[in-house]
Amino acid sequence: MVKITKIVLKDGTVRWRARGVSVGKDPRTGKRARRTITKPAKKAVEAELNKLGVAVSDGTCRARGTPI
């Protein structure tokens, strides 16, 4: 399970972050592809994680910069 952390910025605004979300392997390097999700609401981060989980299981999620 991915850890969701609360980030408080200097101006007092709050952001929620999930780091190191595994989205498969990068086909060019063979390394694990990871993504960081930052949103203003914790539920938005959870929704994005659920969306990515479905995309990874379907095979439609790709590492950034990889050709189609």
All heavy atoms as a GROMACS GRO file, in nm:
protein
  515
    1MET      N    1   0.084  -0.119   0.000
    1MET     CA    2   0.000   0.000   0.000
    1MET      C    3   0.088   0.124   0.000
    1MET      O    4   0.191   0.128   0.064
    1MET     CB    5  -0.090  -0.003   0.123
    1MET     CG    6  -0.196   0.101   0.123
    1MET     SD    7  -0.312   0.062  -0.007
    1MET     CE    8  -0.408   0.207  -0.011
    2VAL      N    9   0.047   0.224  -0.070
    2VAL     CA   10   0.121   0.349  -0.083
    2VAL      C   11   0.086   0.440   0.035
    2VAL      O   12  -0.030   0.452   0.074
    2VAL     CB   13   0.086   0.418  -0.216
    2VAL    CG1   14   0.156   0.552  -0.226
    2VAL    CG2   15   0.124   0.330  -0.332
    3LYS      N   16   0.188   0.505   0.090
    3LYS     CA   17   0.167   0.597   0.201
    3LYS      C   18   0.127   0.734   0.147
    3LYS      O   19   0.195   0.789   0.060
    3LYS     CB   20   0.296   0.607   0.282
    3LYS     CG   21   0.286   0.696   0.402
    3LYS     CD   22   0.417   0.696   0.478
    3LYS     CE   23   0.411   0.790   0.594
    3LYS     NZ   24   0.541   0.797   0.662
    4ILE      N   25   0.018   0.789   0.198
    4ILE     CA   26  -0.028   0.922   0.159
    4ILE      C   27   0.010   1.018   0.272
    4ILE      O   28  -0.029   0.996   0.387
    4ILE     CB   29  -0.180   0.924   0.135
    4ILE    CG1   30  -0.216   0.828   0.020
    4ILE    CG2   31  -0.227   1.065   0.102
    4ILE    CD1   32  -0.364   0.812  -0.002
    5THR      N   33   0.087   1.121   0.239
    5THR     CA   34   0.135   1.215   0.341
    5THR      C   35   0.076   1.353   0.319
    5THR      O   36   0.046   1.394   0.207
    5THR     CB   37   0.288   1.226   0.339
    5THR    OG1   38   0.330   1.264   0.209
    5THR    CG2   39   0.353   1.094   0.376
    6LYS      N   40   0.062   1.425   0.429
    6LYS     CA   41   0.010   1.561   0.428
    6LYS      C   42   0.128   1.657   0.418
    6LYS      O   43   0.223   1.649   0.495
    6LYS     CB   44  -0.068   1.586   0.556
    6LYS     CG   45  -0.130   1.722   0.566
    6LYS     CD   46  -0.207   1.733   0.697
    6LYS     CE   47  -0.270   1.868   0.716
    6LYS     NZ   48  -0.344   1.875   0.843
    7ILE      N   49   0.122   1.750   0.323
    7ILE     CA   50   0.227   1.850   0.302
    7ILE      C   51   0.166   1.988   0.330
    7ILE      O   52   0.065   2.023   0.270
    7ILE     CB   53   0.280   1.846   0.157
    7ILE    CG1   54   0.319   1.705   0.114
    7ILE    CG2   55   0.393   1.945   0.137
    7ILE    CD1   56   0.434   1.646   0.189
    8VAL      N   57   0.228   2.064   0.420
    8VAL     CA   58   0.183   2.200   0.447
    8VAL      C   59   0.286   2.295   0.386
    8VAL      O   60   0.403   2.294   0.423
    8VAL     CB   61   0.169   2.226   0.599
    8VAL    CG1   62   0.123   2.368   0.624
    8VAL    CG2   63   0.073   2.126   0.661
    9LEU      N   64   0.242   2.378   0.292
    9LEU     CA   65   0.330   2.473   0.225
    9LEU      C   66   0.355   2.595   0.313
    9LEU      O   67   0.288   2.616   0.413
    9LEU     CB   68   0.268   2.515   0.091
    9LEU     CG   69   0.238   2.400  -0.006
    9LEU    CD1   70   0.173   2.456  -0.132
    9LEU    CD2   71   0.363   2.324  -0.041
   10LYS      N   72   0.451   2.679   0.273
   10LYS     CA   73   0.487   2.796   0.351
   10LYS      C   74   0.371   2.893   0.371
   10LYS      O   75   0.361   2.959   0.474
   10LYS     CB   76   0.603   2.871   0.286
   10LYS     CG   77   0.734   2.800   0.298
   10LYS     CD   78   0.845   2.881   0.234
   10LYS     CE   79   0.976   2.808   0.243
   10LYS     NZ   80   1.085   2.884   0.183
   11ASP      N   81   0.282   2.902   0.270
   11ASP     CA   82   0.170   2.994   0.283
   11ASP      C   83   0.052   2.932   0.359
   11ASP      O   84  -0.054   2.994   0.372
   11ASP     CB   85   0.124   3.043   0.145
   11ASP     CG   86   0.071   2.931   0.056
   11ASP    OD1   87   0.076   2.814   0.097
   11ASP    OD2   88   0.025   2.962  -0.055
   12GLY      N   89   0.069   2.809   0.408
   12GLY     CA   90  -0.034   2.746   0.489
   12GLY      C   91  -0.129   2.654   0.416
   12GLY      O   92  -0.210   2.587   0.478
   13THR      N   93  -0.119   2.650   0.284
   13THR     CA   94  -0.207   2.561   0.210
   13THR      C   95  -0.163   2.416   0.228
   13THR      O   96  -0.045   2.388   0.251
   13THR     CB   97  -0.210   2.594   0.059
   13THR    OG1   98  -0.076   2.587   0.009
   13THR    CG2   99  -0.266   2.732   0.033
   14VAL      N  100  -0.258   2.326   0.216
   14VAL     CA  101  -0.231   2.184   0.241
   14VAL      C  102  -0.240   2.108   0.110
   14VAL      O  103  -0.330   2.130   0.029
   14VAL     CB  104  -0.333   2.127   0.342
   14VAL    CG1  105  -0.314   1.978   0.359
   14VAL    CG2  106  -0.320   2.199   0.475
   15ARG      N  107  -0.144   2.019   0.088
   15ARG     CA  108  -0.143   1.929  -0.026
   15ARG      C  109  -0.124   1.787   0.028
   15ARG      O  110  -0.064   1.767   0.133
   15ARG     CB  111  -0.027   1.960  -0.122
   15ARG     CG  112  -0.033   2.095  -0.184
   15ARG     CD  113  -0.136   2.100  -0.294
   15ARG     NE  114  -0.134   2.225  -0.364
   15ARG     CZ  115  -0.224   2.321  -0.346
   15ARG    NH1  116  -0.320   2.306  -0.262
   15ARG    NH2  117  -0.216   2.432  -0.416
   16TRP      N  118  -0.173   1.691  -0.047
   16TRP     CA  119  -0.158   1.550  -0.010
   16TRP      C  120  -0.076   1.484  -0.120
   16TRP      O  121  -0.094   1.511  -0.238
   16TRP     CB  122  -0.294   1.484   0.003
   16TRP     CG  123  -0.370   1.539   0.120
   16TRP    CD1  124  -0.449   1.649   0.121
   16TRP    CD2  125  -0.368   1.490   0.253
   16TRP    NE1  126  -0.499   1.670   0.247
   16TRP    CE2  127  -0.451   1.573   0.330
   16TRP    CE3  128  -0.305   1.382   0.316
   16TRP    CZ2  129  -0.472   1.553   0.466
   16TRP    CZ3  130  -0.327   1.362   0.450
   16TRP    CH2  131  -0.410   1.447   0.524
   17ARG      N  132   0.018   1.396  -0.080
   17ARG     CA  133   0.111   1.338  -0.176
   17ARG      C  134   0.125   1.187  -0.153
   17ARG      O  135   0.137   1.142  -0.041
   17ARG     CB  136   0.246   1.403  -0.161
   17ARG     CG  137   0.353   1.346  -0.253
   17ARG     CD  138   0.483   1.418  -0.242
   17ARG     NE  139   0.466   1.553  -0.296
   17ARG     CZ  140   0.544   1.655  -0.265
   17ARG    NH1  141   0.641   1.640  -0.180
   17ARG    NH2  142   0.522   1.772  -0.319
   18ALA      N  143   0.126   1.115  -0.264
   18ALA     CA  144   0.158   0.973  -0.265
   18ALA      C  145   0.283   0.959  -0.351
   18ALA      O  146   0.281   0.993  -0.469
   18ALA     CB  147   0.044   0.890  -0.321
   19ARG      N  148   0.392   0.910  -0.292
   19ARG     CA  149   0.518   0.900  -0.365
   19ARG      C  150   0.551   0.754  -0.394
   19ARG      O  151   0.519   0.664  -0.317
   19ARG     CB  152   0.632   0.960  -0.283
   19ARG     CG  153   0.612   1.108  -0.260
   19ARG     CD  154   0.727   1.165  -0.188
   19ARG     NE  155   0.833   1.188  -0.286
   19ARG     CZ  156   0.948   1.242  -0.257
   19ARG    NH1  157   0.976   1.276  -0.134
   19ARG    NH2  158   1.038   1.260  -0.350
   20GLY      N  159   0.619   0.734  -0.504
   20GLY     CA  160   0.668   0.602  -0.537
   20GLY      C  161   0.562   0.503  -0.580
   20GLY      O  162   0.574   0.384  -0.557
   21VAL      N  163   0.457   0.554  -0.644
   21VAL     CA  164   0.350   0.467  -0.692
   21VAL      C  165   0.404   0.390  -0.813
   21VAL      O  166   0.443   0.448  -0.913
   21VAL     CB  167   0.226   0.549  -0.733
   21VAL    CG1  168   0.116   0.458  -0.784
   21VAL    CG2  169   0.177   0.633  -0.616
   22SER      N  170   0.410   0.258  -0.801
   22SER     CA  171   0.465   0.175  -0.907
   22SER      C  172   0.363   0.161  -1.020
   22SER      O  173   0.247   0.127  -0.998
   22SER     CB  174   0.501   0.037  -0.853
   22SER     OG  175   0.556  -0.041  -0.955
   23VAL      N  176   0.407   0.190  -1.143
   23VAL     CA  177   0.318   0.180  -1.259
   23VAL      C  178   0.378   0.086  -1.364
   23VAL      O  179   0.362   0.107  -1.484
   23VAL     CB  180   0.288   0.319  -1.320
   23VAL    CG1  181   0.202   0.400  -1.228
   23VAL    CG2  182   0.415   0.393  -1.355
   24GLY      N  183   0.446  -0.017  -1.320
   24GLY     CA  184   0.502  -0.116  -1.412
   24GLY      C  185   0.650  -0.092  -1.437
   24GLY      O  186   0.719  -0.034  -1.354
   25LYS      N  187   0.698  -0.140  -1.552
   25LYS     CA  188   0.839  -0.125  -1.588
   25LYS      C  189   0.854  -0.033  -1.707
   25LYS      O  190   0.770  -0.031  -1.797
   25LYS     CB  191   0.899  -0.260  -1.624
   25LYS     CG  192   0.931  -0.346  -1.506
   25LYS     CD  193   1.013  -0.466  -1.552
   25LYS     CE  194   1.063  -0.542  -1.430
   25LYS     NZ  195   1.150  -0.651  -1.470
   26ASP      N  196   0.964   0.042  -1.708
   26ASP     CA  197   0.998   0.125  -1.822
   26ASP      C  198   1.057   0.032  -1.928
   26ASP      O  199   1.158  -0.034  -1.902
   26ASP     CB  200   1.100   0.231  -1.780
   26ASP     CG  201   1.133   0.330  -1.890
   26ASP    OD1  202   1.104   0.300  -2.009
   26ASP    OD2  203   1.186   0.436  -1.859
   27PRO      N  204   0.997   0.025  -2.047
   27PRO     CA  205   1.046  -0.070  -2.148
   27PRO      C  206   1.186  -0.038  -2.200
   27PRO      O  207   1.258  -0.128  -2.244
   27PRO     CB  208   0.943  -0.060  -2.260
   27PRO     CG  209   0.872   0.067  -2.238
   27PRO     CD  210   0.880   0.098  -2.093
   28ARG      N  211   1.228   0.087  -2.192
   28ARG     CA  212   1.362   0.124  -2.241
   28ARG      C  213   1.472   0.084  -2.145
   28ARG      O  214   1.575   0.035  -2.185
   28ARG     CB  215   1.369   0.274  -2.269
   28ARG     CG  216   1.287   0.315  -2.390
   28ARG     CD  217   1.301   0.462  -2.417
   28ARG     NE  218   1.232   0.532  -2.309
   28ARG     CZ  219   1.252   0.659  -2.276
   28ARG    NH1  220   1.338   0.730  -2.341
   28ARG    NH2  221   1.184   0.715  -2.179
   29THR      N  222   1.450   0.109  -2.014
   29THR     CA  223   1.555   0.084  -1.916
   29THR      C  224   1.537  -0.045  -1.839
   29THR      O  225   1.631  -0.096  -1.782
   29THR     CB  226   1.562   0.200  -1.814
   29THR    OG1  227   1.439   0.204  -1.741
   29THR    CG2  228   1.587   0.332  -1.883
   30GLY      N  229   1.414  -0.096  -1.832
   30GLY     CA  230   1.386  -0.215  -1.754
   30GLY      C  231   1.368  -0.188  -1.606
   30GLY      O  232   1.341  -0.278  -1.529
   31LYS      N  233   1.383  -0.061  -1.566
   31LYS     CA  234   1.365  -0.024  -1.426
   31LYS      C  235   1.217  -0.007  -1.394
   31LYS      O  236   1.135   0.015  -1.482
   31LYS     CB  237   1.436   0.108  -1.395
   31LYS     CG  238   1.586   0.101  -1.404
   31LYS     CD  239   1.645   0.234  -1.368
   31LYS     CE  240   1.795   0.234  -1.376
   31LYS     NZ  241   1.851   0.365  -1.340
   32ARG      N  242   1.186  -0.014  -1.265
   32ARG     CA  243   1.049   0.008  -1.221
   32ARG      C  244   1.010   0.153  -1.247
   32ARG      O  245   1.084   0.245  -1.212
   32ARG     CB  246   1.039  -0.023  -1.072
   32ARG     CG  247   0.899  -0.013  -1.018
   32ARG     CD  248   0.896  -0.048  -0.873
   32ARG     NE  249   0.942   0.068  -0.798
   32ARG     CZ  250   0.924   0.083  -0.668
   32ARG    NH1  251   0.866  -0.011  -0.598
   32ARG    NH2  252   0.965   0.191  -0.606
   33ALA      N  253   0.895   0.173  -1.307
   33ALA     CA  254   0.845   0.308  -1.334
   33ALA      C  255   0.762   0.351  -1.213
   33ALA      O  256   0.677   0.276  -1.166
   33ALA     CB  257   0.761   0.310  -1.460
   34ARG      N  258   0.791   0.471  -1.162
   34ARG     CA  259   0.720   0.523  -1.046
   34ARG      C  260   0.660   0.657  -1.078
   34ARG      O  261   0.705   0.728  -1.167
   34ARG     CB  262   0.817   0.537  -0.928
   34ARG     CG  263   0.866   0.405  -0.877
   34ARG     CD  264   0.974   0.427  -0.777
   34ARG     NE  265   1.087   0.490  -0.846
   34ARG     CZ  266   1.211   0.447  -0.838
   34ARG    NH1  267   1.240   0.346  -0.766
   34ARG    NH2  268   1.307   0.507  -0.904
   35ARG      N  269   0.557   0.692  -1.005
   35ARG     CA  270   0.489   0.819  -1.025
   35ARG      C  271   0.457   0.879  -0.888
   35ARG      O  272   0.427   0.809  -0.794
   35ARG     CB  273   0.360   0.796  -1.104
   35ARG     CG  274   0.295   0.925  -1.143
   35ARG     CD  275   0.190   0.906  -1.246
   35ARG     NE  276   0.251   0.863  -1.371
   35ARG     CZ  277   0.183   0.820  -1.475
   35ARG    NH1  278   0.054   0.810  -1.470
   35ARG    NH2  279   0.244   0.786  -1.585
   36THR      N  280   0.462   1.012  -0.881
   36THR     CA  281   0.424   1.086  -0.762
   36THR      C  282   0.294   1.159  -0.792
   36THR      O  283   0.283   1.224  -0.895
   36THR     CB  284   0.533   1.187  -0.721
   36THR    OG1  285   0.654   1.115  -0.693
   36THR    CG2  286   0.492   1.266  -0.598
   37ILE      N  287   0.199   1.148  -0.701
   37ILE     CA  288   0.069   1.213  -0.718
   37ILE      C  289   0.055   1.317  -0.608
   37ILE      O  290   0.069   1.284  -0.490
   37ILE     CB  291  -0.045   1.111  -0.707
   37ILE    CG1  292  -0.028   1.003  -0.813
   37ILE    CG2  293  -0.179   1.180  -0.720
   37ILE    CD1  294  -0.116   0.884  -0.792
   38THR      N  295   0.029   1.442  -0.644
   38THR     CA  296   0.007   1.550  -0.549
   38THR      C  297  -0.123   1.620  -0.584
   38THR      O  298  -0.142   1.665  -0.697
   38THR     CB  299   0.123   1.651  -0.552
   38THR    OG1  300   0.247   1.582  -0.533
   38THR    CG2  301   0.106   1.757  -0.444
   39LYS      N  302  -0.213   1.628  -0.487
   39LYS     CA  303  -0.346   1.688  -0.506
   39LYS      C  304  -0.381   1.770  -0.382
   39LYS      O  305  -0.327   1.748  -0.274
   39LYS     CB  306  -0.453   1.580  -0.526
   39LYS     CG  307  -0.430   1.487  -0.643
   39LYS     CD  308  -0.470   1.553  -0.770
   39LYS     CE  309  -0.452   1.454  -0.885
   39LYS     NZ  310  -0.482   1.509  -1.011
   40PRO      N  311  -0.478   1.862  -0.394
   40PRO     CA  312  -0.517   1.943  -0.278
   40PRO      C  313  -0.604   1.869  -0.177
   40PRO      O  314  -0.617   1.913  -0.063
   40PRO     CB  315  -0.594   2.059  -0.340
   40PRO     CG  316  -0.637   2.013  -0.474
   40PRO     CD  317  -0.536   1.911  -0.517
   41ALA      N  318  -0.662   1.756  -0.214
   41ALA     CA  319  -0.748   1.681  -0.122
   41ALA      C  320  -0.704   1.536  -0.116
   41ALA      O  321  -0.663   1.477  -0.216
   41ALA     CB  322  -0.894   1.689  -0.166
   42LYS      N  323  -0.712   1.477   0.003
   42LYS     CA  324  -0.672   1.338   0.021
   42LYS      C  325  -0.758   1.244  -0.063
   42LYS      O  326  -0.709   1.148  -0.122
   42LYS     CB  327  -0.682   1.300   0.169
   42LYS     CG  328  -0.626   1.164   0.200
   42LYS     CD  329  -0.626   1.139   0.349
   42LYS     CE  330  -0.565   1.005   0.382
   42LYS     NZ  331  -0.563   0.980   0.526
   43LYS      N  332  -0.887   1.274  -0.072
   43LYS     CA  333  -0.976   1.189  -0.151
   43LYS      C  334  -0.939   1.194  -0.300
   43LYS      O  335  -0.956   1.096  -0.371
   43LYS     CB  336  -1.122   1.229  -0.130
   43LYS     CG  337  -1.173   1.188   0.005
   43LYS     CD  338  -1.322   1.203   0.014
   43LYS     CE  339  -1.366   1.154   0.151
   43LYS     NZ  340  -1.507   1.124   0.155
   44ALA      N  341  -0.889   1.308  -0.346
   44ALA     CA  342  -0.846   1.320  -0.485
   44ALA      C  343  -0.725   1.231  -0.512
   44ALA      O  344  -0.714   1.169  -0.618
   44ALA     CB  345  -0.815   1.465  -0.520
   45VAL      N  346  -0.633   1.224  -0.416
   45VAL     CA  347  -0.516   1.136  -0.429
   45VAL      C  348  -0.561   0.991  -0.431
   45VAL      O  349  -0.516   0.911  -0.513
   45VAL     CB  350  -0.414   1.161  -0.316
   45VAL    CG1  351  -0.303   1.058  -0.320
   45VAL    CG2  352  -0.356   1.300  -0.325
   46GLU      N  353  -0.654   0.955  -0.340
   46GLU     CA  354  -0.704   0.819  -0.336
   46GLU      C  355  -0.775   0.782  -0.466
   46GLU      O  356  -0.758   0.670  -0.517
   46GLU     CB  357  -0.798   0.801  -0.217
   46GLU     CG  358  -0.727   0.809  -0.084
   46GLU     CD  359  -0.821   0.818   0.035
   46GLU    OE1  360  -0.942   0.842   0.015
   46GLU    OE2  361  -0.772   0.800   0.147
   47ALA      N  362  -0.851   0.875  -0.523
   47ALA     CA  363  -0.920   0.849  -0.649
   47ALA      C  364  -0.819   0.828  -0.762
   47ALA      O  365  -0.837   0.739  -0.846
   47ALA     CB  366  -1.013   0.965  -0.682
   48GLU      N  367  -0.714   0.909  -0.764
   48GLU     CA  368  -0.610   0.893  -0.867
   48GLU      C  369  -0.538   0.759  -0.852
   48GLU      O  370  -0.506   0.694  -0.951
   48GLU     CB  371  -0.510   1.009  -0.857
   48GLU     CG  372  -0.406   1.010  -0.966
   48GLU     CD  373  -0.459   1.054  -1.101
   48GLU    OE1  374  -0.566   1.118  -1.108
   48GLU    OE2  375  -0.394   1.022  -1.201
   49LEU      N  376  -0.512   0.718  -0.728
   49LEU     CA  377  -0.450   0.588  -0.704
   49LEU      C  378  -0.539   0.475  -0.756
   49LEU      O  379  -0.491   0.380  -0.818
   49LEU     CB  380  -0.420   0.568  -0.555
   49LEU     CG  381  -0.305   0.647  -0.499
   49LEU    CD1  382  -0.300   0.633  -0.347
   49LEU    CD2  383  -0.174   0.603  -0.559
   50ASN      N  384  -0.668   0.485  -0.730
   50ASN     CA  385  -0.761   0.383  -0.780
   50ASN      C  386  -0.763   0.381  -0.932
   50ASN      O  387  -0.765   0.274  -0.993
   50ASN     CB  388  -0.902   0.408  -0.726
   50ASN     CG  389  -0.913   0.375  -0.579
   50ASN    OD1  390  -0.838   0.293  -0.528
   50ASN    ND2  391  -1.005   0.440  -0.511
   51LYS      N  392  -0.760   0.499  -0.993
   51LYS     CA  393  -0.760   0.508  -1.139
   51LYS      C  394  -0.632   0.447  -1.196
   51LYS      O  395  -0.636   0.373  -1.293
   51LYS     CB  396  -0.773   0.654  -1.181
   51LYS     CG  397  -0.797   0.674  -1.330
   51LYS     CD  398  -0.832   0.816  -1.361
   51LYS     CE  399  -0.706   0.894  -1.391
   51LYS     NZ  400  -0.732   1.031  -1.438
   52LEU      N  401  -0.518   0.476  -1.134
   52LEU     CA  402  -0.391   0.420  -1.180
   52LEU      C  403  -0.388   0.269  -1.161
   52LEU      O  404  -0.333   0.198  -1.244
   52LEU     CB  405  -0.274   0.483  -1.105
   52LEU     CG  406  -0.220   0.612  -1.160
   52LEU    CD1  407  -0.109   0.664  -1.072
   52LEU    CD2  408  -0.169   0.595  -1.301
   53GLY      N  409  -0.446   0.221  -1.052
   53GLY     CA  410  -0.450   0.077  -1.029
   53GLY      C  411  -0.523   0.005  -1.139
   53GLY      O  412  -0.479  -0.100  -1.187
   54VAL      N  413  -0.632   0.061  -1.184
   54VAL     CA  414  -0.708   0.002  -1.294
   54VAL      C  415  -0.629   0.012  -1.423
   54VAL      O  416  -0.621  -0.083  -1.501
   54VAL     CB  417  -0.845   0.072  -1.308
   54VAL    CG1  418  -0.915   0.026  -1.434
   54VAL    CG2  419  -0.930   0.043  -1.187
   55ALA      N  420  -0.564   0.127  -1.446
   55ALA     CA  421  -0.488   0.146  -1.569
   55ALA      C  422  -0.368   0.051  -1.576
   55ALA      O  423  -0.337  -0.002  -1.682
   55ALA     CB  424  -0.440   0.291  -1.579
   56VAL      N  425  -0.304   0.026  -1.463
   56VAL     CA  426  -0.189  -0.064  -1.461
   56VAL      C  427  -0.235  -0.206  -1.488
   56VAL      O  428  -0.175  -0.280  -1.566
   56VAL     CB  429  -0.114  -0.054  -1.326
   56VAL    CG1  430  -0.011  -0.165  -1.313
   56VAL    CG2  431  -0.046   0.081  -1.314
   57SER      N  432  -0.346  -0.247  -1.426
   57SER     CA  433  -0.394  -0.384  -1.447
   57SER      C  434  -0.443  -0.404  -1.590
   57SER      O  435  -0.434  -0.514  -1.644
   57SER     CB  436  -0.504  -0.418  -1.347
   57SER     OG  437  -0.618  -0.340  -1.369
   58ASP      N  438  -0.494  -0.298  -1.654
   58ASP     CA  439  -0.540  -0.308  -1.793
   58ASP      C  440  -0.424  -0.298  -1.892
   58ASP      O  441  -0.440  -0.329  -2.009
   58ASP     CB  442  -0.638  -0.195  -1.826
   58ASP     CG  443  -0.771  -0.212  -1.757
   58ASP    OD1  444  -0.798  -0.323  -1.708
   58ASP    OD2  445  -0.847  -0.114  -1.753
   59GLY      N  446  -0.309  -0.248  -1.846
   59GLY     CA  447  -0.195  -0.231  -1.935
   59GLY      C  448  -0.199  -0.102  -2.013
   59GLY      O  449  -0.122  -0.083  -2.107
   60THR      N  450  -0.287  -0.008  -1.977
   60THR     CA  451  -0.297   0.118  -2.050
   60THR      C  452  -0.211   0.228  -1.988
   60THR      O  453  -0.199   0.334  -2.046
   60THR     CB  454  -0.443   0.165  -2.055
   60THR    OG1  455  -0.491   0.179  -1.922
   60THR    CG2  456  -0.529   0.068  -2.130
   61CYS      N  457  -0.153   0.204  -1.872
   61CYS     CA  458  -0.068   0.304  -1.807
   61CYS      C  459   0.076   0.282  -1.852
   61CYS      O  460   0.129   0.172  -1.844
   61CYS     CB  461  -0.078   0.289  -1.655
   61CYS     SG  462   0.012   0.416  -1.568
   62ARG      N  463   0.140   0.388  -1.903
   62ARG     CA  464   0.277   0.378  -1.951
   62ARG      C  465   0.364   0.475  -1.874
   62ARG      O  466   0.319   0.574  -1.821
   62ARG     CB  467   0.284   0.414  -2.099
   62ARG     CG  468   0.212   0.319  -2.190
   62ARG     CD  469   0.225   0.360  -2.335
   62ARG     NE  470   0.158   0.487  -2.360
   62ARG     CZ  471   0.220   0.599  -2.392
   62ARG    NH1  472   0.350   0.604  -2.406
   62ARG    NH2  473   0.154   0.710  -2.411
   63ALA      N  474   0.493   0.446  -1.870
   63ALA     CA  475   0.589   0.538  -1.811
   63ALA      C  476   0.595   0.663  -1.898
   63ALA      O  477   0.576   0.656  -2.020
   63ALA     CB  478   0.726   0.474  -1.800
   64ARG      N  479   0.622   0.775  -1.836
   64ARG     CA  480   0.630   0.901  -1.911
   64ARG      C  481   0.745   0.895  -2.010
   64ARG      O  482   0.851   0.844  -1.982
   64ARG     CB  483   0.652   1.016  -1.815
   64ARG     CG  484   0.532   1.042  -1.730
   64ARG     CD  485   0.556   1.159  -1.639
   64ARG     NE  486   0.445   1.170  -1.547
   64ARG     CZ  487   0.447   1.242  -1.439
   64ARG    NH1  488   0.553   1.310  -1.408
   64ARG    NH2  489   0.342   1.246  -1.361
   65GLY      N  490   0.722   0.949  -2.129
   65GLY     CA  491   0.826   0.957  -2.230
   65GLY      C  492   0.840   0.833  -2.315
   65GLY      O  493   0.923   0.830  -2.405
   66THR      N  494   0.761   0.729  -2.288
   66THR     CA  495   0.773   0.610  -2.372
   66THR      C  496   0.681   0.624  -2.492
   66THR      O  497   0.570   0.674  -2.480
   66THR     CB  498   0.734   0.483  -2.294
   66THR    OG1  499   0.602   0.497  -2.243
   66THR    CG2  500   0.830   0.456  -2.181
   67PRO      N  501   0.727   0.582  -2.606
   67PRO     CA  502   0.643   0.595  -2.727
   67PRO      C  503   0.524   0.500  -2.722
   67PRO      O  504   0.527   0.397  -2.657
   67PRO     CB  505   0.737   0.556  -2.841
   67PRO     CG  506   0.845   0.476  -2.776
   67PRO     CD  507   0.855   0.524  -2.635
   68ILE      N  508   0.421   0.537  -2.794
   68ILE     CA  509   0.299   0.455  -2.800
   68ILE      C  510   0.322   0.331  -2.884
   68ILE      O  511   0.383   0.327  -2.982
   68ILE     CB  512   0.181   0.536  -2.855
   68ILE    CG1  513   0.152   0.650  -2.761
   68ILE    CG2  514   0.059   0.448  -2.874
   68ILE    CD1  515   0.043   0.743  -2.809
   0.00000   0.00000   0.00000
